[in-house]
Amino acid sequence: MPLSRRSFFTAARPEVSPFHAVADRGREADQAASAQRKGAAPAAAPAPPPMDPNSLRLDSNENPLGPGSVAMEAMTKGFDYAGRYPTNARPNTSELRDTIARKFGVRPENVVVANGSGELLRIATRVYTSPSRHLVTASPSFEAPVEMAGQIGSPVKRMLVDKEGKLDLEKMAAAARWAGLIFFCNPNNPTATVHPFKAVADFVGRVRRESPQTAILIDEAYHDYVEDPNYGSAMSLALEHPDVLVTRTLSKAYGMAGMRVGYAIAQARTIEGLQRWIMTFTTNSMAQAAAVASLKDQGHID
């Protein structure tokens, strides 16, 4: 029988399938956009159904395996510090930052930790865009920067992805003139396409030449899943160029979406600009403990 989206979701009814909950966010996005056009506040999303821990939420790209056993053990021990602020716990916030720095061979001042990478995407949008300095992004791509731009009145230039679902780097570079920030999601969510390292490096070099006042945020939330041999992390580019940053999250491959731990790597001065906006005590003690353990547990990721 040919498989279509309609037949798939019909087959995925809870009473006939192990897929306990399969959801989509397209209708929610459409409702929000429609409300904005009419000048009304977006309607609240409907309450989700009761969740089985084994449910698959395809709309959220959650890892159903969850954290590894090493992370779970560390989190359990972390409850000893539940009465402490994260800066006073063990491991503390600085130790988490140091662990990330050691893992990627950078200095601690090149790292900032946040409440999921979403906090960093929003902060970067606030720092670099304004009503006179627009945001450049692909369409479709991850929505957090666009949402933040809307809240602070920053214009947005959306460049449609190409027929393969890949970011149109030529159009995005052309739109970068006088932009405050470019959001470069690689691999791109939701089209699942990836650009090789050379293409990313060429793009960054071109923007830095033609519009040096424009920052570039390269989001690598799905870095751990890439199998393309031509792909490479943009961390080296972030260390080479000012106002270029790479964001990562422990929500996906590390299975810690509920723990909310993300980080960015960039030049020290770029990190300082973001750090001013980070919420005080942004990560909690148990999340820090699980994150430190997870980042050392490469076997689980493999």
N, C-alpha and C positions, 0 to 999 in steps of 0.2 A: 504494500500500500504506500503511495507517495506520502511524504511527510511535509506538512505545511505548518506554519505557526498555529493556525486554528486547530488542526488535528492534534498537534502536540499538547496544547493547553487543555483540549477536551480530554485527552488521555490522562492528563495529570490531575484529574479530580481526586481529592483525598480518599474517597471510598474505593478507588480502583487502582491507586498508584502509591508508591513509596514517597512521592513528592508531596509532603504534607502541606506545603505552602509555597506557591510560585506566584510572584507578584511582579507588577511593572510600575514604573514611575512616570510613564509617558502621559497618562491621563492627568496625573497630579500637576505635571509641568504645564500641560495645556490649560488646565483650570486656572493656574496662577497667572499665566500670560494673558488669558482672556480677562481676568479680573483687573490686571494692570492697565490693559487697553481701555477698560471702562472706568478707570479711576477709582476702583474699589480695592479694598484689602483682599488678598488671596484667601480663599476659604481654607479653613483648617483641614489638613489631611484626615481622612477617616481613620478611626482607631484600628490598628492591625488586629487580626484574629489571635487568640491565644497561641503561643509558639511552643512547639515541641523542640527540645534542644537539637534534634536531628533534622529539623526542617531545612530545606534548601531555599535560601532567599536569593534568587538569581538577580533581583533588582539591585542588591547591595554588594554583590561579589564577595560575600563573606566566605571565609575558609571554614567548611564544616568540621574539619579535624580539630580546630581550636589550637591552643598553645601546646607545646611539647611537654613531656613529663618533667623535664628539668625546670621549665618555667613555672609549672604548677607547684612544684615543690618549693621553689624560691618564693612564690607568691604566698604560700601558706606560712612560711617562716616570716614573711613580711608583715604579717598581722601583729607580730611583737611590737611593731613600730606604728600601729594604727593610731596611737595617741600622740604621735609626733608629727610636726610639719615635715614635708618631704625633704627640706634642706637639712633636717636633723636626723633623718632616718638612716638606716644602713641596708642597702646602698643609698646614698643621698643623690640629689640632682647632679652635683658635680661629678660623682662617680659614674653616673650614666653617661654624661657628656664625655668623660675621659674614655669610657669603654668604646663609644662610637668613634672617637678620634683615633684610638689605637687600632680599631678594626680596619679603618680605611687609610691609615698612615698619614693623618693630618694632625694639626695642633688643636688643643681644646678650644682656642679662640676662633677656630674656623667652624665651630659647631654651635648650633642653638637647638634646644629641645623644647617641644611644645605639646599641647594637648591634642595630639593627632596632627597630621600634616595639614588638615583643614584650617587650623588656627593660623598656620604660617601662610597659607594661600591668601587668607583674608587680610592678615597683617601686611603682606607685601603689596596687596592692592591698595590698602590705605596709605602706605608709605610712599608709593611711587605714582599713583594716579590722582587726578583731581578733575574738577570741571573743565580745566584747560589742558589736561594731559590724559589722553584716552588709553583704554585697555585694548590690546589686540589679542584675539583668541581664535581658535578654530570653531567650526560649527558642523556637527556637534562635538563637544568636548566636555570635560568636567565643569560643573556649573558654579563652584564656590567663588572663583574670582568675579564672575559676572554678577552674582548675587550681591557681593560686597560693593562692586562698582555702582550698582543701582542704589544701594543704601546711601552712598556718599555723593551721588550725583556726577560720577565720572562717565563720560561717553564710552561706548563700547563699539569696536569694529570687529564684526564676526566674519571670518573668511571661510567659506564653505570648503569642506574636505573634497578631495578629488574623487573620481569614479571608483577608486579602489578603497576609499575610506581613509586615505592618508592625508595628513596636514599638507595644505598647499603652501609650501615654504616660500615660493616666489611671491605670492600675493601677500603673505604675512610680512615678509621683509619690506615690500613696497608700502604696506600700511603702517610700518613702524616709524616713519618720519614724524617727529614731534610727539610720539607716544610716550606715556609714562612707563608702561609695563607690557611685555609680551608674555603670554602664558603658553608654554610649549609642553604639551602633555605627551610623553614618550616612554613607553607605549601609550597610545591614546585611548582614553576611556570616553565613549563606549565603543569605538570602532575596532579596537583590538589590532591596530596597525602600528608598525614600528619603523623608525628611521635609523639608518646606520650612523655610526659615530662620525664619519667624514661629512655626511650631510649636515649633521648638527653643528660640527665645528665650522663648516663653511657658512652656515646661517649666522652663527654667533659672530664670526669675523666680519661678515657683511654688515650686520646691524651696528656693530661697534664702530665701523668706519663711517657709515652713512648717517647714523643717528646715535652718537655716543652718549647722549643724555638718557637713552632708553634702557631700562633694566629688562633682564630676561630671566624668567623663572622656568626652569626645566623640571617638570614633575616626573619622578621615576617610581611612582607607587607600585607599578607592576614589573619593576626591574628583574625580580627573581624568577619570573616566568619566561623571560625571553630566551629563545633558542636560535635566533638568527646570528650566525657567526660574525657578521659585519657590524653588529650592534656593540656599543660600549657605553659605559656610564659617562656622563658629562661632568663628573666631579673635577677632573683635571681642568676643564674649561672654566669652571666656577672659581678655581684657585688662581687661574691665569688672568681673568678679566674682572674688573670691578663691576659691581651691580649685576653680576650673573650668579644665580644660586640654584642649587639642586635640592629638591625636597624628596624625602622618603617617608614611609610609614611602616609601622609594625602591624597594621590592620589586615594585610592581605596574606602573603605567604607565611608570616609568623603567627597568623590566627588570633591576633589580639585586638580585633576591632572594638570590642567592648572595653578595653583597657585604656585606649586613647593615648598613644605615644607616637609622636612623629618628630622629625628633625630636619634641619637644613644644613648644608655645607656650602661655604662661600669664603671670600676674603674676610679678614678680621673686621675691617671697617664696615663691610656690608652686614656682617652679623651684628655689629653694634647697633646699626640702624634698626634692625628687626627686634633686637633684645629690648629696646626701650618700650615696645608695645606688648611684649609677652605678659600674660596675666601672671601675677605673683602666685607662687606655688602651683604652677600650671599642671604638673603631673603629680599623681598621688603615690604614696609610699609603696603600695603593693604593685602598682604598674611599673614603677622603677625597678623593683626587685625582679619582676618577671622579664622586663626588657633586658636588663643586664645579663641574666641567665640565658635568654633566647639568643642574644647577639653572639654569645660564646658557643652556642650549640649548633654549629654548622651542619652537623650530621642530620639533625631534624629537618632543616631546610632542604638538604640534598634528597 
